[in-house]
């Protein structure tokens, strides 16, 4: 008996090899496992918000000279920081 030009022994060995390879495969069990709990997320977000508010408070009263001040030509001023990063 032939199934698609395979003999019974070839079919048997093909199935045996596929089964053996399949038994060796161990898919990740927690592929979509939630990393952070809602409590963790709230804690982290509130920390980021406090940090941003602190940074904002630190620079809001700077005058123009302080805003553009550079220690030397190789350094950066607060004005050089892109707004998107603040």
C-alpha positions in Angstrom: 0.0 0.0 0.0 1.3 3.4 -1.0 0.1 6.8 0.3 1.4 9.6 -1.9 4.3 7.5 -3.1 5.3 6.5 0.5 5.6 2.9 1.5 4.1 1.8 4.8 7.6 1.6 6.4 8.5 5.1 5.1 5.2 6.5 6.4 5.8 4.7 9.8 9.3 6.2 10.1 8.1 9.6 9.0 5.4 9.6 11.7 7.9 8.3 14.2 10.3 11.1 13.5 7.6 13.8 13.6 6.3 12.4 16.9 9.9 12.3 18.3 10.6 15.9 17.2 7.2 17.0 18.6 7.9 15.5 22.0 11.2 17.4 22.2 9.5 20.7 21.6 8.6 22.6 24.7 6.6 25.7 23.9 6.9 28.6 26.3 4.1 28.1 28.9 3.9 31.7 30.0 4.2 33.5 26.7 1.5 36.0 27.6 2.1 36.0 31.3 1.3 39.4 33.0 4.6 40.8 34.2 3.3 43.6 36.4 0.3 43.5 38.7 -2.1 46.4 38.7 -0.7 47.4 42.0 2.9 47.3 40.6 1.9 49.4 37.6 0.1 52.0 39.8 3.2 52.3 42.0 5.5 52.7 39.0 3.3 55.2 37.2 2.9 57.3 40.3 6.7 57.3 40.9 7.2 58.5 37.3 4.6 61.2 37.8 6.3 62.4 41.0 9.7 62.4 39.3 8.4 64.4 36.4 6.7 66.9 38.7 10.0 67.3 40.7 12.0 67.8 37.5 9.4 70.3 36.3 9.6 72.2 39.6 13.4 72.3 39.5 13.5 74.1 36.1 10.4 76.2 36.1 12.0 79.2 37.8 15.2 79.3 35.8 16.1 82.5 34.1 17.3 82.6 30.5 20.9 82.7 31.4 20.5 79.6 33.6 18.4 77.9 30.9 21.2 78.2 28.2 24.2 77.8 30.6 26.9 75.4 29.5 30.0 74.5 31.5 32.0 74.3 28.3 31.5 73.8 24.6 31.4 70.0 24.9 28.5 70.1 27.5 24.8 70.6 27.1 22.4 73.1 28.6 18.8 72.4 29.8 17.6 74.2 26.6 19.4 71.5 24.5 17.2 68.7 26.0 14.4 67.9 23.5 10.9 68.8 24.9 9.7 65.3 24.1 12.1 63.9 26.8 10.7 66.2 29.4 
